[in-house]
Amino acid sequence: MLRSLKGLVCHSLKGGRGCALPVPRAALSSVCSQDGPAGRAREIFHTSESDPARHSEQHEGRLYSIPLEEVKAVFPHGLPQRFQQQIQTFNEARVMVRRPALEILACLKGSNLAHPAVRYVLYGERGTGKTMTLCHVVHYCSRQGWLVLHVPDAHLWVKNCKELYQSSYNKDRLDQPLQASVWLKNFKTSNERFLEEIKTQKKYIWGKRESTEEGRPLREVVEQGLARVRSASDAVGALLRELRLRARRGSLRLLVAVDGVNALWGRTALSREDKSPVSPEELTLVHNLRKMLRNDWSGGAIVTTLSQTGSLFKPSSAYTPQELLGKEGFDALDPFVPIPVPNYSPREFESCYGYYLERRWLQHEKGQCWERGETGAVPSLHPSSSVFLCFSLPQRAPRTAKRSCSSSAAPTRGSWSGWRGPCSAIKAPFPPLRVRVRVRARPAPARVPARPGRARDALPVPFAGAMPGEAVTLQLGHYSGCVGAHWWGLQAAALRSPAEPAELRAAALLRFGRGPGGTESPEPRLVALELKGGVGALRADGADTEPPVSWDGAVADFRERGPSRDAGSRRGDAAGDAKGSPGAAGPGSQAAPSIRLWSDYLSVNLHPKSLQVIRQYLHDGDCGCLEGFGQGESLLQDPACVEELEDRLHFFVEECDYLQGFQVLCDLHNGFSGVGARVTELLHDEYSRKGILTWGLTPVLSAVADPQRSFYRLMNTALGIAHLSRHSSLFCPLSLNGTLGLKPDPPVTFPYIKYNASLNYHSSAILAAALDTLTAPYRLCSSQASMLHLADSLSFSGRKVVAARAALPLPALSGSSLPDALSAHQDLPWKLLSSWREQEGSSCFAQSVVLRGMCQEKGTSSCPGQPRFPLHSCESPEQVLQHHLHCQCPGAFSTCHVLQQPCHTRPPFPQFFSPLLTTRGFLLDRAQGCSSAGVQSCPVLTALQSCPGVQCCLTLAVLSLQGCRAALCSQPCRAARGFSAV
C-alpha cells in the first residue's frame, strides 16, 4: 500500500535467515474465519467513506477507495511506482487513512486562509509512507476545489539532468526545459478547470515574435511552455507568479505539495561543461519553487515531505528535519509544523494483511493465519517490511512445482524458490515464526494485438507492473561483436526451430521489424559501438549489404594468386596478437571459413540505429588503435559522441512496453573497457531503477605476446572490472583464458569440443552459447523474474562480481535420464569461464543454475538392473537438479531453471563438435564414421556463482601490475598516451 513495499514471501526480516514475519492469530480471527459473514470481515480494513473531508479517527487504519477516473485526473504524477503497480493488479485504488494525514486535514479545515500560508513538513524514516500521506492530502484538497501545485520527486530537478541551458531571462540562472515541460503537462492534466478562469496579471514576452498579453487565460502560458520547450522554465516561473498573486487576493485556494523538499537546498549532482558544480539557487525551477515555499502569501497551505532519496550527500540514516534540511533549508522553512510519520500501528498492519487476504493474493494455509505471541499484541512494524508485495514474485508456470520460501539450505522446488531480498530491521519481543506462502497460479494473461513493427508474439499485458519486459543490449568492442553475432544467430535459430511451446520470450531481446514485402524479420534491440574498419560488409548505418546492381555488359575476370594464409589468422579475427597458437585445438578441429570480422557471420538484420562507428580510431593496424582505458574514457567526453549514443539508446528504450534493464557486452582487454565504464555510469545515472548486467569479455590470449601490450591489456582489465562492477547491478567476466595474468595459462578445454582458440569465431561461439543459457532466468515465458531479481539473488553481502560456469555440451548418453546423467559424474561437469584457477574445496555463496535440453529424455533410469540413486526418487527435473545442487554445494543458496528446449547450434555456429555426439548433442557408444557437422542442438548446463574465486583473480592482477611498475616507468610517453585520463 505504501512506497517501497517488500514481499512477505520474498524478503525475510531481521532475526534469522529465511525467517518470515511473526504475527498474532487472534488479531485477525474474523478475517481468517471462513464461517463469519464477508461483510463483517471487510469492516475491519475497509471503509465506505470515500470522501477525505469526512475522514476522522474512526476511519484510522482503514482503506478507502478512489475511483480510477479520479486517480488519472488528480494524480497524473506523484503516486509511488509500487502503488501504481497495485492499481494495475487489483484494478482499484485503495489508500489507507493514517493519523499524520488526519492531523493535516484537521489543520486545513480549521485554518484561516486570510493569514499567511502555514507550512507542514512530513518526516520519518525511509519507507514509512510519507509520499502516500501527502497524496491523501492532495486528494482532499482536490475534492474541496483547491488548485493543487504538486511537485513529486523534487530531487529529480537537482540530478540526472542532461540538458542545461542559460536562461534568456536571467543570464545567471540555468534552465531545465525537459523537466519543466514534463511538469507543465502534468499540471495541466490535474488543474484543467482552473486554466480558463485565471487571467494573467501582466504581459509576458517569450521572444521577438511571441508574447502573452495581460488578461489572457493562464492556459496560454502553459501551452507556450509545452509548444516551445526552450521557454518551459520561464513559463513555470510565470505560472507560479500568477498563482501566488491570485491566492493573495483570496479568489483561489492553493495547495503547494512538494515531495522531497530537502533537495532544494544543499548540493546538486549537476555540473557545467567545465566540470564546475551547479548550486540549487542557480536553477530556474528551484529558484521559482523556493518562492512558493515562502509564507509571504495567503490563501492556501504548503505541505512538504522530507526524503532520504533527495539527500544526495547526507547519511542514509538521517531523517529528521535538522539533518536533511541543513541550516540553510531549516532557516528557509522556519517556522513550520513538523508532523512525524511513524511505522505501522497494529491496526494498520492488520488492515494491509486483511486486504491481501480478501483479494485472494495469499493462498497458502499458513499465510492466512498467524500465531499470537506471548505478549498477545502486534508490534509497530515498518510498512516497507510488513506489507505484502507479491508483484515481484515470478509467475508460476503450469508445469512447475510450488514456489515457496523456506529457511532450509536447499530451497524447495521452483525456479526462484527461496529467493531472499535485503533484510529489514524489526525488533520483535518474541521468536519468529517461519511462514511458507505459495503464490496462487494465475490464468494466462490476454495477449495484445500485433502492431506494425512489433512481434506477433508480443508481450502479454503487463501483470502487476513487475512484468520482466524487454532488455536493450549494448556491444562495446570487436570481440563483444563476435560474441553478439553468435548470440543473435542462436536467437534466430530458436525462432526457426520446429513448432513447440516457446519457453524463452524472443521479444525480450529482439524487435520485429518489417522487411521487404512487408514480412516480419527479427532485429536485435541493440546498440553496438565499433571502430572504423571493424564492421566489414555492414554499412555505417547498421543495415545489411546493399543489393548488387544488375549489369548486362560483358564481364572479364582477372584473378591474382595471393600469398597463402591460414583462415581467420588475420588480426581482425585472431585473439589479441596470437601467432597461430592452437590453444585448445586438436587434431580433429575443423578449419573455419575465411572469416575476419563478426559481420561475416552475423545472420540477422540490424536496425539503422544499432551500429555506431567510432572513426577516431582504427580496428586493425599498428597505430591509431584504441589501446588504453583512458582513451576509451575520454572518447565519451566528446558531447557529439555522447549525444549520438543517447539518441540511439532512447530510440530502443522508448519503444519498449516495459524496460527491465540493459545487457552490456564489453571488451576488457583494450580501450573499450574505458568506454564501458562511462557507458555503465551513464546508464546508472539515467536509469537508476533498471537492471544493468555487464559481461566483461576477453578473447583467448597468446602466451608469447608483446610484454608491453600484455601490460596494457592487464591494466585495462583491472580498471575495467573495478569501474564496470561499480555501476552495474551484476558483473561477470567471461573468457576461455586460464588466467588473466601477464602470462596466461592455457585456455579452457571441453571434452567434446575441439576448437581453435586463436580464432575469435570459435571462442566467441562457446561464450555465446553459455551467455544464451545464463540469461534465461529473466527471459522465461513462465516467470515474472527480472534482471534485478537475478542480480539480487547473487549479490551476496554486496558482492556484485560473479563467476560463470558451463558444460557445453552436458555429457549425457542418448536416451539417458537426468538422474543418470548427473549421477554419472562425481562433480558437476562444468568448466570455469571467468579466467581464474580452480580452487580445491572452494564453495560458492549463491548460484543461479540453468539446465536446458535434458527434460525431453525419459525420467527413469535407462538401466533397470542398476541400483537407483537418490535422484531417481525426485518427481520433477527441477527437484532432481535442486537436490543435486544441494549435495554438491550444501551451504549455497541455489536457484535453478530447467528448460526442455536445447541450445540450437545450426550454422553459422561453428561445427567443432566431437564425432561422439548425435545430432541432438548426446553421446554415442562409439564414434561416428564421419564428422559431426550435423550437430543441430545440444544440452547445456550453466551457472552464475557468487564465490571467493574472484578475489584470487583480482589479487593476481594486482600483483602482476605491481611487478610491472618498472615497465610503466620505462615507457612514460606511450603509457601516458593510453592512461593519461585514468
N, C-alpha and C positions, 0 to 999 in steps of 0.2 A: 504494500500500500504506500510505502514511503520510498524516498530516494535510496539507492544502493541496497535494494533488497537482496538478501542472501538466502540460499536454499537450505531448508532444514535437512533435506535428504542429501544435499551436496556438501555442505560446509559443516564441519564439526566445530563445537565450541571448545573454549579453553578448559582443559580438565582431563584430557586424555585423547590419544589418537583413536579416531573412529567413533568417538562418543558423540551422541546427539543430545538433544535438549531435555533436561529433567523438568517435568511439569506435573500438576496435580490432576487426578481423575475427577474428583467430586466437583471441582470448579466448573466443569463443563459436562456434568452428567446429563443435563437436559439437552445439550447439543448432541452428545453421542447417543442418547437413548433413541431407540427405534420405535418405542411404543408411544411416546408423547406426541401431541399434535405438532405439525410442522410450523404452524403459525406461532406457537409459543417459543419454539427454538429460534425463530427469526427475530423475535423481540429482543433477544439478548444482544445481538450485534447489529441490528438494523433499526433505522428509524424512518417512518414515512414522511417526516417533515423535511422537505427538500428546499425550503426557503431559509437561507442562512440568517436572515433577520430574526427568525423565531427560535433560533437555537439557544439553548440555555444549559444549565448544569445537568438537567435531567437527560439531556442528549449526549453528555460527555462519554466518550469511549464507544460511540455507535457510529455506524456508517450511513451516510445519506447519499442519495443518488442525484447525479447531474445529467440531464438529457444530453444525448450525444450531439444534437444540433447546437446546443448551447456551449458544449465544450469546444466545438470548432469555431464558434463566434467569439467566445471570451478568451480562449487560450490557443490562439494560433502559434504561440510560443510560450515558454515558461514552465510547462509541465515536465517533470523528470522523465528521462527516457524509459525507466522501468515502469512508471505508471502508464505511459503510452502503450507499452507492450501489454500491460494487463488489460487495458481497454480493448485492444485488438483481440485478446484471447477470450475474454468473457463477454464482449460486446455490450459492456455497460461501464459507466464511470461512477465509482463509489469512493467518497472521501470521508476520512474519519474526523469526527468532531473532537478536538482536543482542547485542553484548558488554555494553552497560550493563545489560540485563536479566539476563544470565548472572551478572554481578557481584553484583547484588542477591539473586538466587536462591541463590547460594553463601553469602552472608552470612546469609540467613534459615535455611538448612539448618544452619549451624554456630553459630547464636546460642543463648544460654542465655536462655530466656523467663522465668526467675525473676528476671533482672536488669531494671532499668528499660528501657523501650522505646527502641530505637535509632531515630534519625531519619535518613532518607536524603532527599537533595534532588537531583533530576534537573534539570540546567540545560543550556542550549545556545542556539544561535541559532534564530530563528524557522523553523519547519517542518522541524527535524531529526529529529522522531519521538519527542518526549518523551511525548506522550499515548499512543502505541501501546506504548511501553516500559512505561508504567505499567499499561496493560491486560494486558500479558503477565504482570506480577507479580500483578495481581488474579486472573487465570485460574489461576496456580499456587496461590495461597492458597485459592481456592475449591475446587480439586481436592483440596487437602490437608485440607479440613474446617475451615478458618478461617471466622470470621464477618467479612465484608468490609463495612466502613463506607466507601463510595465517594462522594466529593463531586466530581463533574465540573464544570468551569467555575465555580469559586468566584467569579469576577468578576461573575457574574450576580446575586450577592447584594448587590453594592455599586453597582449601576447598573440603570437601566431598571425600577425597582420603582415601580409606580404606586400601590400601596396600603401605607401605613404606619399602624399603629395603636399607641397607647400600650399598653404591656404591663400586663396586670392583675396580674402577679406582682411586677414592679418598675416603678414609675412613671417611672424614669429611662431606661428602655430602650424600643425600638420593635420591634414585631412585624411580620413579613412573612408573613402567613398563606398567600398563594398559593404562594410559593417553598417554604415549609415543607411544605405538603400535597403538592406535586409530589414533593419529595424523599422523603417518607414512603411514598408509593405505590411508588416505585421500590425503596426499601429493603425493603419488604415482599415484592416480587417476587423479589429476589435472595437473601433470607435467610428464606424461608418456614419452613424446617425448624427454625430456632432459636427462633421466637417462642413456641412452646408449651413448650419446655424451660426457658427462662429465666423465673424468677419475680421479681416486684417485691420490693424490699427495704424499701419504705416506702409509706405511703398518700399518694396524690396527689389533691388536691381541685381540680376544674376549675371548679366553680361552686357555687351554693347547693344544687343537687339532683344534681350529677354528681360522682362520685369513683371512683377505682380503689383498692381495698383492697390491703393488703400481702399478698404471697403469690399474687397473681393472675398469669396468664400475661402476658408482655410484649406479646402480641398486642392486649390490651385497650388498652394505651397507644397503640399505633399506630392502632387503629380509632377511638379517641377523637379523635385529630388529623385523621383523614380524615372522620369524621362531623361534627365541629364545627370548621370551618376556622378560626374565630377563635382556637381554642386549639391550633392546629397547632404554632406556635412553642414553646409551653410543652411540648407533647408531645415535640418533638425534644429539648429540654433534658432532660426526664425520661428519655428513651430513652438518650441519651449517658451520663447519670449511671449508669444501671443497667448498661450495658455496661462502663463503666470499673470499677465495683465488682466485676463478675463476673470480669473479666480479672485483677484483683489477686488474687483467690482461687485462680487457677490452673485454674479449671474451664472456661475458654474461651480460645481463641487468637483474637486480634483484630487485624485489619489496618485501619489508618486510611490511606486513599488519598485525597489531595486534589490535584486538578489546578488549577494556578494559585494556589498558596497565597499568593503575594505580594500578592494582592488583599485579604487580611485585615488588612494594615497600610497606613498612608498615608492617602490621602484617598478619599472616595467621590464619586459623581455625584448623590447624593440630597440633597434639601432638604426642609425643613418648609414648612408653609403660609405662614409669614412669611419664606420665602426664606433662612433661616439654614441653613448646611450641616450635614449629619449625619456624625459621625465613625464609624468602623467599630465601636468598642467600645460604641456606643450601640445597635447592632443585636443583638437577642436571639440570632439564629442565629450571627452572628460571635462573640459572647461565648462561647457554648457550644462552638463548634468550636475556638476557641483553647484551651479547657481540654483538649480531646482531643489537642492537639498538644504539650502538656507531657509531659515524661518522668518524671512523678511516679507513674506506674502501670506495672505489669509485665504479662507475659502476652501480648505482641504486638509489633508494629512499626508504624512510621509512615513511609510513603513518599509524598513530595510532588514536585510539579514546579513550576518557575518559568515563567510565561507572559508574553510581551510583551503579549498581549491584556488581561491583568488589570492591567497597569500603565497606569492611566488618565492619569497625569501624569508619566510618565517618557519619556525619548527613545526612539525606535524602535530605535536601535542598541544599547540596553542589554540585556544578557543574563546577566551574572554575578550571583551571589547578593548581593554588596555593592551593586550598582546597583539591582536590582529589589526587594530586601527593605528596603533602607534600614537605618538604625541600629536603629530600634525592632524591626523584624521579624528582623533578623540576631541581635540580642541575645536575642529570644524563642526562636529555634530553636537557638541555640548551646548545647551542641555538636551538630553534625550531620555526616553523611558526605556530602560533595559528590561527585556522580557526573556527569561531563560526557557529553553525548550528541552525538557528532560527526556530520559528514556521512557519506554512504555510503562504504564502502570499495569497492574494485573488485569484490570477490566479491559484496557485497550488491547492487551495481548490476547485475551480470550476472544475478543471480537474478531481479530485477524484470523485466529485459528478456526473459529466457528464459520467464518465466511468461506474459507477454503474447503471446509468440510461440506458446507451447503452446496458449493459449486462442484462437488464430487471431484476435487482435484487430488485429494489424498485417498487412496483406495485400500492400502494395507490395513489389516485389522489393528495392528499395533500403532499405526499412525492415526487412528481415530479415537484412541483412549489414552489417558495419561495416568501415571501413578502419583498419588499425592505423597509428598514428602512428610517428614516428621513434624515440620513446622505447620503444615496444613495451609500454606499460602504460596502464592506465586511471587518470586522476587521481581523487582523492577528490571526490565530487560531492554537491551539495546535494540531499537527497531531493525537496524540493518542486520542483526544477528538472529532475530527471533521470528521474522516473518518468512513465509514460505515462498521462495522463488523457484517454481518448477519450470520456468521458461528456459533456463539454461540446461535442463536435462535433455539427453538425447532421446529422440523418439524411438520407441521400441519397435523393431521390425516384427512382422507376424511370425517369422520362423525362429527368432532368437528367444532366449530364455529371459527370465525376470532380471531386471536391473535393480540392484539393491546396494545399500551402504552397510558395511559391516566392519567391525573392528579387527577381524582376523587378518593375519599376514597375507593370506591368499584370498583375494576378493572372490565373491561368488560369480556365477555366470553372468554374461553380458559384456558387451564391448567396453562400456565405461563404468562398470560396476566398481564400487569402492572409491570413486573419484572424490578427492577431498580438496577443498579450497583453503584459503588462508583462515587461520583460526581467529576468533574474536574473543576479547576478554569479557568474562562474565563471572561474577562472584556468586556462587550458589552455596547455600548453607547445608546442602545435603549431597550425597554421592550421585553422580549422573546415571541416568538410565539409558541404555543403548536401544535405539529405536531403529527398526528396519521399515522403510517406506517403499512401496512399489508404485511406479507410475502406471496409471491405467492406460491400456492400449487405446489409441485413438483411431478412428476411421481414416482412411487415406484422404488427404485434402484434395479439394477440387483443383483441376488444372485450369490455367488461364488460357484463353485462345491465343494462337500464334499471331505474332505481329511481324510486319516486314522487317527483315534484318535480324530476327531473333530465331532461336532454336524452336523447332516444333515441340520438342520435349522440354518446353520452358519450365522454369522452376515453379513448383506449386505456390499457391498463395501463402505468403509467409505466415507461419503459425507462431503466435506468442512473441513475435518480434525477435526470436532467437534463431530463426532460420539461418543456417550457415551461409547460404548465398554464394556469391561469386568471389573470385580472387583475381587480382591483377598480378602478372608476373613481370619481373624485370631481369633482363640478361645483361650483365656488365662484363664484357670481355670476350675474347675469341673462344677460349676453352668453355666458358659458360654457354656460348652459342653452340658449340659442339654437343654438349650435354643436352641443351634445349632442343636442338634439331632432332635428336633421337627421341626425346620425351614427347615432342609433338607428333612424331611418327607413331609412337605407341598409342597415343590418343586416337589418331586416325585409324590405326589398325583395329582398335577396340570397336570403333563405330562400324567398321566393315565386317565385323565378326558375325557369324550366323545368329539369327534371331533367338534371343534368350533374355530372360529378365535382367535388366541392367542393374548392377549393384553400385556402380560409381556414376555420379552425375557428370555427364560431359559438359553441361553448361557451367560447371564450377570453374573450368579452365578455358573453355572455348566459347567463342561467339559464332553465330551462324550468319554469314553474310550472303548476299546474292551474287552469284557468279553469272557468267554468260548464259543467256537464255532463261534467266530467272531461277536457275537451280540454286539450292542452298549448298554452301560449301563451308566447312568448319575453318575458322580462323582463330589462332591463339589470342587471348586477351593479353597482349604482350607489348612491352616497350624494351627494345634491345639497343644497347649502346655498343658501337663497333668502330674501329679505327679505319682510316682510309686504306682501301685495298683489301679489307678483310671480309667483304660481302660477296665478292665474285660475281656470279650471274645475276644477283639481285640488283635492281635499280636502287638509286638513292632514296626513293620514296617507299621502299619496302615491298613493292609489288614484284610479281614474277617477271621472268624474262619476256621481252617483247616478242610478239609473234613474228615469224620470218616473213619477209616480203617476197611475193612471188616474182620470178624472173623468167621471161620467155626466151631470152637470148642464149647464145652458146656459152658453155661453162668449161673452162680449162682448169685442170687440177695439177698444181705443182707442189710436190712434197720434198722436204729435205730430211734426211735421216739424222736425228739429233743424238747426242750422247746418251747412252743408256743410264737410266736412273731408277732406283727402286721405287715402287709405287708408294706414294704417301710419305716419302722421306724428305720432302722439302720442308723448310722451316714453317711454312704455313700450317702443316699438319703434324710435324714432328713434335715430340714432347720436349719443350724447352730447347736445349741445344744438343739433343741426343744424337750421337753419331752412330746410328744403326744399332743401338743397344737392343737386344732381343727381349729383355725383360722377362715376361712370363711366356714368351712364345716357345712353342715346342715343335717337334718335327711335323706334327700334323696341322700346324696353323695354316689357315687359308689366307692367301695373298689378297689384300684389299685392292679394289679398283683404283684407278688413278684419281685420288681424292686429295685435294689440297685444303679446301675450306668447308665450313659447316653448311654453307648454302648448296654445296654439291649434293648433299643427301637430305636436304630439307624437303619433306613430302607434303607439306600443307602450304596454303596460301597465307601471306602476311598482309595485314591491313596497311595502307599507306602511312598510317600514323605509328606503325610499330617500330620502324627502323630509323634510328638517329645516328648518322655517321659523324664522327669527330675528325675533322680534317686537319687539325693542328699536328697530329701525329700519324705515323705510318704503321701499318700492321707488320710488314715484312721489310727487313733491311738492317744494315749495321748501324745506322744513325737515324735520328728522328723518331725513335720508338718511345712508348710510354713505359719507362723503366722504374720510376721511383714513386713511392707513396705520396710524397709532397707534390709531384707533378699532377697526380690524379686529384688531389685536394684542390690545388689552385685552378684546375680545369673548371670546376663547378663554382668558382668565384666569379666567373665571367657572367654578367647578367643575361646576355643573349643566350648562352648555353643553358642556363637555369630556366629561363623563360620558355625555351623550346621544349625542355624536358617536362616542365609543369603543364604545358599545353597538351602534350601527348598523354600525360598521366590523367589529366582532368577529362579528356575525351573518353577514356575507357572507364574511369570511375563514375562519371555522370550517367553512363548508360546502364550501370548495374542496378538491378532491382534492390538488392541488399548486399552491400560490400562487406565481406567478412575480414579482408585483410590483403596483405601483399606477400608474394613469394619473391625473394631476391636471390638470384644466382650470380655470384660474384667471383671473379678470379682473384686469388690471394697472392699469387707469385709475382705479379707485376704491378704497374701503377694503377690498375683498376681497383686495387684494394683501397686506395685513397678516394677514388670515385665512389666506391661503395660506402665508405664511411660518411661522405657528405650526403649521398642519396638516402641512406637509412636515417640520418639525422633529419633530413627534410621530411621524410615520411612520418617520423616520430613526432615532429612538431606539428605537422598539418593534420595528421590522422592519429591522434594520440589514443583513441579508443578502439582502434583496429589492430588486428594481429599482424606482426611482421616476422616472418620466418625466413631466416637468411641461411643460405647454403654456401660456404666458402669452398671453392673448387680449385684443385691444383692438379695439373697433368702429371704423368709419371716422369720423374726427373732422372737425368743421366748422372751416373756416379763419377764421370770424368769431365764435368762441365768446368767452365772458367771459374776460378775461385772468387773473382770479384763479382761476377754475375750471381754466383751462389750466395754471396754475402747480401747483395741487393735483394735477391729472392727471399732469403730468410728474414731480412729486415721488413720487407713488405708483408710477409706472412704474419710476423709477430704484431706489427702495428695494425694490420687488418683484423686479426682476431680480437685485439683489445678494443678497437673502435666499433666494429660491427656488432659485437656482443653487447656493447653499452646501449645501443639504440634499437635493439631487436628484442622481440618477445622470446625468441629462441634462436640460438646459433648452432650450426652443426658443420664442422669441416668435413669435406668429402674428397677422398683421394685414394688411389691404389698404391701410393708410396708406402714403403715400410715405415719410414720416419720422414720428418721434415728437416733434418739437420743439414749441415754443410755437405756431408757425405751420406746421402740417404741409403737406407737398407734396400735390399731387393724388393721389387713390387709384390703385391699380394697375388697369390696363385689360387686358382679354383680347380678342383679335381676334374671337372667335366667341361671346362672351357679352356681352349688353347688360343690365347690372344697374343697379339704383338703389342707389347707395352709401349713401344716407341711410336705407335700410331694413335693419334687422338681419336680417330674414327673407331678404334676398338675400345680403348679405355673409357671413353665417354659413353659408349653404349652400355657398358656394365653399370656405370653410375646412374645413367638414366633409368634403367630397369629398376635399380634399387630405389631411386627417387620416386618413381611412379607408385611403388608399393608403400614407401614410407609416408607419403602424403595421403594415403587412402582414408585415414580416420575422419578428416574434415571434408571428404568428397562423397561420403556414403549417402545413398538414397534413403536408407532406413534409419538415419541417425541425425539428431539435431546438434551433434558436437561440431564445434568450430575450431578455427586456428587457436583462439585464446584458450579453449578447453585443453587442447593438446599441449600448449605451452605451459599452462598452469599445472597440469598433471606431471610434467617433467622438471619444472623449476624447483628442484628440491633445495630448500633453505636458501633460495635466492640464486642458485646456480643456473645460469642460462646457457652454458655451453654443454652440449651433449655429444655423444658418440653414436655412430651408425654402424650397424652390422647387417650382413646379408648372406644368405645361402642361395646362390644362383647357379644352376637350379638346385632345388632341395633334393638331395639324394633319396629316391624312393623307387622301389621296384614297380613295374607296371602292374596294376591290379591290386596293389597292397593297400591296406587301410592306414589311416592317420596314426592310430596307436602303434601299428607295426613299424611305420616309418620313423617315428620318434624314439621308440624303444630300441631300434637297431643301433643307436648312437649313444655312447656313454655321455658325451657332452653335446650340446646343440651344435649342428654342423655349419655354423655361420662364420664368416670372416669379418675382421675389423676393417672398416673403410675410413678411418679417421686419422691415419698416419701416426700412430704411436704403437709401441711394442706391447704385445700381450703380456699381462702380469699373472703370475701363478697365484691362484687363490683369490684374485680380485673379484669383487662383487659390485653390483650396481645398487643405487638407492631407489630408482624408479625407472620404469621402462614401458614403452608402447610397442607392442609386437603385432605384426600383421602377417598372416599366412594366406596365400591365395593359390588356387589351383589344385587343392587336395580333397575338398569336400565331395567332389564327384566320384571319388573312389568309394568302394563299399566300406561300411563301418566296422565289420567284424574281422577277426584275424584270418589271413589268407591261408594259414597252415592249421587245419583242425587239430592235428596231434600236438601242436606246440603249446607249451604252458602259457596261459593267459597272463598278461601283465596287468597291474592295477589300472592302467589307462583304458583297458577294454571294458571296465565297468562304468565308464562315463557315458552319459546318454547322448551328448551332442559334441560336435567338433570343438565348440567353444570351451566346454568342460575339459576335453582332452588336453587342449593347449594350455588352459589355465592351470590344470593340475601339474602338467609337465613343467611349466614355468615355476610353479611353487616349489617343486622338488629341486630344480636347478638353482634357483635364486630364492631361498626361503625367506630372507629378510627384506626383499624388494617389494615395492608397490607396483603391481603389474596390471596393465590393461591390454586386452587382446581383441583382435578382429579376425574373423575367418571368412574368406570370400571364396565362392565357387569358381569365379572366372579367373583363368590363369593370366599370366603376362604374355601378350602376343608378341612374337619375335619374327614376324614376316619381314622380308626386305622392305626398306633399306637397312634394317637391323642386320649387322654382320653375322654370317653363318660360321661361327668359330667353335661350334659345339663338338663334343666328342662323338665318335661313331657309336658309342654305347647308349645313346639316347634315342628314344622313339620320337615320332613327330609331335607328341604332346609333352616331351621333355622328361619322360620317366625312363628308368634304367632297364636295359635288356640283360638277359642272362649271358649273352655273348655279343661281340661287336658285329655291327652290320658290315656287309661286304663293300659298301661304298661310303662316301662322305655323308655326313649328316646335314646336308643342305636343306633337308625337308623339315627341320625343327620349326614348327609354326607357333608353338607356345610352350611354356614351361612353368612348373610350380616355383614359387619364390617365398622365402621366409626372411623377413627383415625386422629390425628393432632399432628404436631410438632409446638410448640409455643415458641416464644421469649417473655418472660413475667417477671415481677418483682418478681415472687414467688421464683425464685432460690435464691434471697437474703435472704429470710426467712429461707430457708433450710440451707444455709451456716452459717448464723448468729446463728441458733440453734446449729449447730455442734461446732462452736467456743465457745459459751457459755458453752456447755456441757464439752468441753475439758478443759476450764479454771477452771471449778468446780472440775475437777479430777486431778489437779496438785498434790495434796497430795497423791493420789493413785499411781501416777507415781513415786514419790519420795520414797514411802514406799516399792516399789519393784524395786530397782535400777538394780539388776542383770538381772532379767528377761526382764525388759524393755530395758536395754542396748543391750541385745542379739537380740531383734527384731528390734530396731530402731537406732542402733549404726551408720548405714550407711546413715541415713537421714540427 
